[in-house]
Amino acid sequence: MAIIITDDCINCGACEVECPNTAIYEGAQDWRYSEGTSLEGNVTFPNGLLADADTFQKPISDEYYFIVPDKCTECKGFHEEPQCAAVCPVDCCVPDEDRIETDDQLLGKQKFMHPKD
């Protein structure tokens, strides 16, 4: 499952620099699927999502840091545990119970975004 950041976030930014997928953004920041990945142009994600990787997307939160769920792999393929949760001083990086994914799905997403890693 993807990780989410709860509204307990204190906007310290510790999580953002730890994300190997560049899936974490400061509140109110526009973002792109291409940032921190090998994605470019029109892409179809393993879950069927169609997107232009180079087009700016609207922020998921205007108030605190957020994680783009389609870019989050829980650090699978990079680390043994989600790095955002490991460094969060207030424990607000938690599993998203509404977005359950298997290890194989998370690794597939990682390989899709980083095919040469």
C-alpha positions as CSV (number, residue, x, y, z in Angstrom):
1,M,0.0,0.0,0.0
2,A,1.1,3.6,-0.5
3,I,2.1,5.7,2.4
4,I,0.1,8.9,3.3
5,I,1.0,11.9,5.4
6,T,-1.6,12.7,8.0
7,D,-2.6,16.2,9.1
8,D,-0.3,15.8,12.1
9,C,2.5,16.8,9.8
10,I,4.6,19.7,11.1
11,N,6.0,20.6,7.7
12,C,9.6,19.9,8.7
13,G,10.5,18.4,5.3
14,A,12.6,15.5,6.6
15,C,10.6,13.0,4.5
16,E,10.9,14.8,1.2
17,V,14.7,14.4,0.7
18,E,14.5,10.7,1.7
19,C,12.1,9.6,-1.0
20,P,13.8,7.7,-3.8
21,N,10.8,8.2,-6.1
22,T,10.4,11.9,-5.6
23,A,6.8,11.1,-4.5
24,I,6.8,13.6,-1.6
25,Y,6.0,17.3,-2.1
26,E,5.6,20.3,0.1
27,G,2.0,21.4,0.6
28,A,0.5,23.5,-2.3
29,Q,3.3,22.5,-4.7
30,D,2.5,21.4,-8.2
31,W,4.2,18.1,-9.2
32,R,5.0,15.9,-12.2
33,Y,5.2,12.1,-12.6
34,S,8.5,12.6,-14.4
35,E,10.2,14.2,-11.4
36,G,12.7,11.7,-10.0
37,T,11.7,9.0,-12.4
38,S,12.5,7.8,-15.9
39,L,8.9,8.6,-17.0
40,E,8.3,11.0,-19.9
41,G,5.4,11.8,-22.2
42,N,2.2,9.8,-22.2
43,V,2.5,6.7,-19.9
44,T,0.2,4.0,-18.7
45,F,0.9,2.9,-15.1
46,P,0.8,-0.7,-14.1
47,N,-2.6,0.0,-12.4
48,G,-4.0,1.4,-15.7
49,L,-3.6,5.1,-14.9
50,L,-3.0,7.1,-18.0
51,A,-1.0,10.3,-17.5
52,D,1.3,12.8,-19.2
53,A,4.4,12.4,-17.1
54,D,5.6,15.9,-18.0
55,T,2.4,17.8,-17.2
56,F,2.2,19.6,-13.8
57,Q,-0.5,18.1,-11.5
58,K,-2.4,19.9,-8.8
59,P,-1.2,19.5,-5.1
60,I,-2.9,16.8,-3.1
61,S,-2.7,19.0,0.0
62,D,-2.4,22.8,0.4
63,E,-1.6,22.6,4.1
64,Y,1.2,20.0,4.6
65,Y,3.5,17.7,2.8
66,F,1.9,15.0,0.7
67,I,2.8,11.8,-1.0
68,V,1.7,11.0,-4.6
69,P,0.3,7.5,-4.3
70,D,1.0,6.4,-7.8
71,K,4.7,7.3,-7.3
72,C,5.0,5.7,-3.8
73,T,6.5,2.2,-3.7
74,E,7.1,2.1,0.1
75,C,10.8,2.3,-0.9
76,K,10.6,-1.2,-2.3
77,G,13.5,-1.8,-4.6
78,F,15.6,0.8,-2.7
79,H,15.3,0.3,1.0
80,E,13.9,-2.3,3.5
81,E,11.4,0.1,5.0
82,P,9.7,3.3,4.0
83,Q,12.3,6.1,4.6
84,C,9.7,8.8,5.1
85,A,8.2,6.9,8.1
86,A,11.7,6.1,9.4
87,V,12.7,9.8,9.6
88,C,9.4,11.4,10.5
89,P,9.7,13.1,14.0
90,V,5.9,13.0,14.6
91,D,5.1,9.6,13.0
92,C,2.6,11.0,10.5
93,C,3.8,8.9,7.5
94,V,1.5,5.9,7.8
95,P,0.2,3.2,5.5
96,D,-2.8,4.2,3.4
97,E,-5.5,1.7,4.3
98,D,-7.5,2.7,1.2
99,R,-4.7,1.8,-1.2
100,I,-3.5,-1.7,-0.5
101,E,-0.8,-3.0,-2.8
102,T,1.2,-6.2,-2.6
103,D,5.0,-6.3,-2.5
104,D,5.0,-7.5,-6.2
105,Q,2.8,-4.6,-7.2
106,L,5.1,-2.1,-5.4
107,L,8.2,-3.6,-7.0
108,G,6.5,-3.6,-10.4
109,K,5.7,0.1,-10.0
110,Q,9.3,0.8,-8.9
111,K,10.7,-1.0,-12.0
112,F,8.2,0.9,-14.2
113,M,9.4,4.2,-12.9
114,H,13.1,3.3,-12.8
115,P,13.7,0.6,-15.5
116,K,17.4,1.1,-15.5
117,D,18.0,1.0,-11.7
